[in-house]
């Protein structure tokens, strides 16, 4: 870690990295490119962006190319916020390459999407960073998902649920069998609530098995299976293997296909508790989507114990919020 990183601004680091990049712009080989993107100014810049996002409570970092300058945005409380400092496009390619090196990806491949991950030490806490790179018309865009490994983050008590919703969720978690589905759009906290439920149920008397793509948080005591499509291990194959693992609780990262949906329903009818997430905008649409996947209505009625549909809500600032009386005219 660069010791004086907190004493410099993002604008300062951009200028420093751009100046350093200009001095080696004539180097074109992959070997020289790898050397360039690991030089200190660029390393400081990437470290600053990650630490700045973590300090502001961001869940995602968006690094986006443009015709003249690149744009940096953080997703905070579910909303994307633009960071004022712009990234010169002369520096942008090296910034993306630095992120790829951290993920151990091929920096020479810029035509195809790539996914990777790395671990980042943030004030003694290990942060898992999941990175996605996709080619756009002006260059490659990168989205970094910041995943905190801290156990307290996965506790149901830390989810800020209302008393009524918390009681309903706890009641579902203590069901002996059936399917419980976490529903919502992207970045609505489905996986966080799922991990909270698994954290609650985690004890030595239960065999808890998860199937995820990827494993976002590592939970001691829980058996977590990661999908690997590169070797042909998809959700369906992993679920087939999981059904022979004498599980008490099964969690499926996402219902994506009709085959997985059908196996989920059959698993929940076998007398065990099964959790899953699905992308829908409401609880009712979960039923419609499963019906569209070919699940029979009578199977849904006897297998699904509950659907947790959710959204993220912005918090009130504790320093500047003020109480007021709501009237009919306000």
C-alpha positions, 0 to 999 in steps of 0.5 A, a space after each residue: 500500500 502506498 503510505 501517502 495515498 490519503 494525502 493526495 487527491 484523485 485529480 493529483 493522481 490522475 495528473 501524475 499517472 498521465 505524466 508518467 504515461 506520456 514518458 513511456 508512450 512509445 513502448 508498444 510491446 505487451 512486456 513493456 505495457 505490463 511494466 508501464 501499468 505496474 509503475 507507482 503512479 498508476 498503482 496509486 491511482 487504482 488504489 485511491 479509486 478503490 479506497 475512495 469508493 470503499 470509504 464512501 460506502 460504494 458497492 460498485 465502481 464503474 470505469 467508463 470510456 468516452 470519445 475524449 475522456 473517461 468517466 468514473 462512477 460509484 454506486 452508493 445506496 443503489 444509485 450511481 453517482 458521478 465522480 467529478 475527476 475525468 480520466 484522460 483517454 490517453 491514460 484510460 487504456 493503462 488504467 484498464 490494463 492495471 485492473 486486468 493485471 490485478 485480476 490475472 487476465 489477458 491485457 492484450 485481449 480487448 475485443 472479448 468480455 472478460 471476468 476476474 476477481 482479486 482481493 484487496 486489503 483495506 485497513 486490515 479487512 479483506 475486500 473481495 473485488 469482482 471485475 467485469 470487462 466489456 468492449 464498447 465503441 470507445 474502449 473497454 468498460 470495467 465494473 468492479 463489485 466490492 464485497 466485504 468479507 466481514 461476518 457482521 455484514 451478513 447478520 440479519 440484525 444488520 440488514 435494517 429490516 422493519 420489525 414486521 419484515 424481520 419477524 416474517 423473514 425469521 419465520 421463513 428461515 425456520 421452516 423445515 422444508 420448502 422453497 424460499 425465493 429472494 426476488 428483486 432487480 439487480 443490486 437490490 440486496 438479494 444475495 445479502 439477505 440470502 447470506 443473512 439467512 444462511 448465517 442464521 441457520 449455520 450450525 454444526 448439526 446442519 449440512 448447508 450447501 450453496 451453488 453460486 456464480 461466483 461465491 461472493 462471501 466465504 462463510 466458515 461452516 458452509 459448503 460453497 460450490 462455485 460454478 465454472 462454465 469454462 470446464 462445463 460445470 453449470 448450475 444444472 450439473 452442480 445442482 444434480 451433484 448437490 442433490 446427492 450430498 445429503 444436505 439439510 439446507 440448499 441455496 442456489 445463487 440464481 434461477 436462470 433456466 427452466 431446468 434449474 427451476 424444475 430441479 429447485 422445485 423437486 429439491 424443495 419437495 424432498 423434505 429439505 429447505 431450499 433458498 434461491 434468488 431470481 431477478 424480478 420486480 415483484 413477488 407476484 412476477 416470481 410466480 409468473 416467471 416460474 410458470 413461464 419456465 414450465 413449472 406446474 401451478 400445483 407444484 408451486 402451491 405446495 413447494 414455495 413457502 415464501 417469496 422475499 421481494 425487496 428494494 434498497 431505500 436511501 438512508 436519511 443523513 443523521 447529521 442534516 435530517 430534520 423532523 417535520 409534520 406532514 400535512 395534506 398540502 405538503 
